[in-house]
């Protein structure tokens, strides 16, 4: 178990900040920016986090990373579709997307790590 914790990006502050903190901050800071810049910042951040999750899943077998990685990548496609008008989420679409991404990632982590952090 100690080896898994050492390779877990979430076990160190710098790892967690680079992999998830910076992209989340970029998404929050981009809220007031118009499309297409906001769309591409969100898409880039979600791809970054999804890739970090999948890499973390491979490195240390963190349970939730097996699910959050694909979730973030799918949400990047949804954000792209909304940003370019292929999906209509109404005038509050960015708020709905932010809520689904945040709550979804939290729920995935809470549910999948009930049986332990690592596979």
ROVEXDO-620929 format. One record per residue (C-alpha): residue number from 1; x, y, z. Coordinates in nm, 2 decimals. Last residue first. Example, Ala and Ser with C-alpha at 12.3 -4.5 7.8 and 13.67 -1.06 7.14 Angstrom:
! residues 2
@nr:2; c1:1.37; c2:-0.11; c3:0.71 .
@nr:1; c1:1.23; c2:-0.45; c3:0.78 .
//
This chain:
! residues 119
@nr:119; c1:-0.74; c2:-0.16; c3:-0.64 .
@nr:118; c1:-0.66; c2:0.15; c3:-0.44 .
@nr:117; c1:-0.86; c2:0.39; c3:-0.22 .
@nr:116; c1:-1.07; c2:0.14; c3:-0.04 .
@nr:115; c1:-1.41; c2:-0.02; c3:-0.06 .
@nr:114; c1:-1.60; c2:0.31; c3:-0.05 .
@nr:113; c1:-1.36; c2:0.46; c3:-0.30 .
@nr:112; c1:-1.59; c2:0.41; c3:-0.60 .
@nr:111; c1:-1.89; c2:0.59; c3:-0.45 .
@nr:110; c1:-1.72; c2:0.90; c3:-0.31 .
@nr:109; c1:-1.49; c2:0.94; c3:-0.61 .
@nr:108; c1:-1.77; c2:0.91; c3:-0.86 .
@nr:107; c1:-1.99; c2:1.14; c3:-0.66 .
@nr:106; c1:-1.72; c2:1.41; c3:-0.64 .
@nr:105; c1:-1.65; c2:1.39; c3:-1.01 .
@nr:104; c1:-2.02; c2:1.41; c3:-1.09 .
@nr:103; c1:-2.08; c2:1.70; c3:-0.85 .
@nr:102; c1:-1.80; c2:1.91; c3:-1.01 .
@nr:101; c1:-1.86; c2:1.82; c3:-1.37 .
@nr:100; c1:-2.24; c2:1.83; c3:-1.35 .
@nr:99; c1:-2.23; c2:2.16; c3:-1.16 .
@nr:98; c1:-1.99; c2:2.32; c3:-1.40 .
@nr:97; c1:-2.20; c2:2.20; c3:-1.70 .
@nr:96; c1:-2.52; c2:2.34; c3:-1.55 .
@nr:95; c1:-2.35; c2:2.67; c3:-1.48 .
@nr:94; c1:-2.22; c2:2.69; c3:-1.83 .
@nr:93; c1:-2.56; c2:2.60; c3:-1.97 .
@nr:92; c1:-2.75; c2:2.88; c3:-1.78 .
@nr:91; c1:-2.89; c2:3.04; c3:-2.09 .
@nr:90; c1:-3.03; c2:2.71; c3:-2.22 .
@nr:89; c1:-2.85; c2:2.37; c3:-2.24 .
@nr:88; c1:-2.87; c2:2.34; c3:-2.62 .
@nr:87; c1:-2.62; c2:2.09; c3:-2.76 .
@nr:86; c1:-2.46; c2:2.15; c3:-3.11 .
@nr:85; c1:-2.42; c2:2.52; c3:-3.03 .
@nr:84; c1:-2.04; c2:2.54; c3:-3.05 .
@nr:83; c1:-1.98; c2:2.58; c3:-2.68 .
@nr:82; c1:-2.24; c2:2.31; c3:-2.60 .
@nr:81; c1:-2.07; c2:2.05; c3:-2.82 .
@nr:80; c1:-1.72; c2:2.14; c3:-2.69 .
@nr:79; c1:-1.85; c2:2.12; c3:-2.33 .
@nr:78; c1:-2.01; c2:1.78; c3:-2.40 .
@nr:77; c1:-1.69; c2:1.66; c3:-2.56 .
@nr:76; c1:-1.48; c2:1.77; c3:-2.26 .
@nr:75; c1:-1.75; c2:1.60; c3:-2.04 .
@nr:74; c1:-1.66; c2:1.27; c3:-2.21 .
@nr:73; c1:-1.29; c2:1.32; c3:-2.13 .
@nr:72; c1:-1.37; c2:1.42; c3:-1.77 .
@nr:71; c1:-1.59; c2:1.11; c3:-1.72 .
@nr:70; c1:-1.32; c2:0.88; c3:-1.89 .
@nr:69; c1:-1.06; c2:0.99; c3:-1.63 .
@nr:68; c1:-1.32; c2:1.01; c3:-1.34 .
@nr:67; c1:-1.39; c2:0.63; c3:-1.37 .
@nr:66; c1:-1.05; c2:0.46; c3:-1.35 .
@nr:65; c1:-0.94; c2:0.75; c3:-1.14 .
@nr:64; c1:-1.19; c2:0.66; c3:-0.87 .
@nr:63; c1:-1.01; c2:0.34; c3:-0.78 .
@nr:62; c1:-0.65; c2:0.46; c3:-0.75 .
@nr:61; c1:-0.45; c2:0.19; c3:-0.94 .
@nr:60; c1:-0.11; c2:0.36; c3:-0.86 .
@nr:59; c1:0.05; c2:0.43; c3:-1.19 .
@nr:58; c1:-0.23; c2:0.32; c3:-1.44 .
@nr:57; c1:-0.51; c2:0.50; c3:-1.25 .
@nr:56; c1:-0.28; c2:0.80; c3:-1.20 .
@nr:55; c1:-0.23; c2:0.82; c3:-1.58 .
@nr:54; c1:-0.60; c2:0.78; c3:-1.64 .
@nr:53; c1:-0.67; c2:1.06; c3:-1.39 .
@nr:52; c1:-0.40; c2:1.29; c3:-1.53 .
@nr:51; c1:-0.55; c2:1.23; c3:-1.88 .
@nr:50; c1:-0.89; c2:1.32; c3:-1.76 .
@nr:49; c1:-0.76; c2:1.63; c3:-1.58 .
@nr:48; c1:-0.57; c2:1.76; c3:-1.88 .
@nr:47; c1:-0.86; c2:1.68; c3:-2.12 .
@nr:46; c1:-1.10; c2:1.86; c3:-1.88 .
@nr:45; c1:-0.87; c2:2.16; c3:-1.86 .
@nr:44; c1:-0.82; c2:2.18; c3:-2.24 .
@nr:43; c1:-1.20; c2:2.16; c3:-2.30 .
@nr:42; c1:-1.27; c2:2.42; c3:-2.03 .
@nr:41; c1:-1.00; c2:2.66; c3:-2.18 .
@nr:40; c1:-1.13; c2:2.58; c3:-2.53 .
@nr:39; c1:-1.49; c2:2.67; c3:-2.45 .
@nr:38; c1:-1.39; c2:2.98; c3:-2.25 .
@nr:37; c1:-1.19; c2:3.11; c3:-2.55 .
@nr:36; c1:-1.47; c2:3.04; c3:-2.80 .
@nr:35; c1:-1.68; c2:3.17; c3:-2.63 .
@nr:34; c1:-1.68; c2:3.46; c3:-2.39 .
@nr:33; c1:-1.47; c2:3.50; c3:-2.07 .
@nr:32; c1:-1.66; c2:3.54; c3:-1.74 .
@nr:31; c1:-1.63; c2:3.18; c3:-1.64 .
@nr:30; c1:-1.27; c2:3.15; c3:-1.75 .
@nr:29; c1:-1.13; c2:3.20; c3:-1.40 .
@nr:28; c1:-1.32; c2:2.90; c3:-1.27 .
@nr:27; c1:-1.21; c2:2.68; c3:-1.55 .
@nr:26; c1:-0.85; c2:2.79; c3:-1.51 .
@nr:25; c1:-0.86; c2:2.72; c3:-1.14 .
@nr:24; c1:-0.99; c2:2.37; c3:-1.20 .
@nr:23; c1:-0.71; c2:2.31; c3:-1.45 .
@nr:22; c1:-0.45; c2:2.44; c3:-1.20 .
@nr:21; c1:-0.58; c2:2.24; c3:-0.91 .
@nr:20; c1:-0.62; c2:1.91; c3:-1.09 .
@nr:19; c1:-0.29; c2:1.76; c3:-1.22 .
@nr:18; c1:-0.06; c2:2.04; c3:-1.12 .
@nr:17; c1:-0.22; c2:2.11; c3:-0.78 .
@nr:16; c1:-0.26; c2:1.74; c3:-0.70 .
@nr:15; c1:0.10; c2:1.66; c3:-0.78 .
@nr:14; c1:0.24; c2:1.97; c3:-0.60 .
@nr:13; c1:0.03; c2:1.88; c3:-0.29 .
@nr:12; c1:0.14; c2:1.52; c3:-0.28 .
@nr:11; c1:-0.07; c2:1.21; c3:-0.23 .
@nr:10; c1:-0.31; c2:1.30; c3:-0.52 .
@nr:9; c1:-0.05; c2:1.21; c3:-0.78 .
@nr:8; c1:-0.04; c2:0.86; c3:-0.64 .
@nr:7; c1:0.30; c2:0.70; c3:-0.69 .
@nr:6; c1:0.40; c2:0.71; c3:-0.33 .
@nr:5; c1:0.06; c2:0.60; c3:-0.21 .
@nr:4; c1:0.08; c2:0.29; c3:-0.43 .
@nr:3; c1:0.42; c2:0.20; c3:-0.29 .
@nr:2; c1:0.29; c2:0.24; c3:0.07 .
@nr:1; c1:0.00; c2:0.00; c3:0.00 .
//
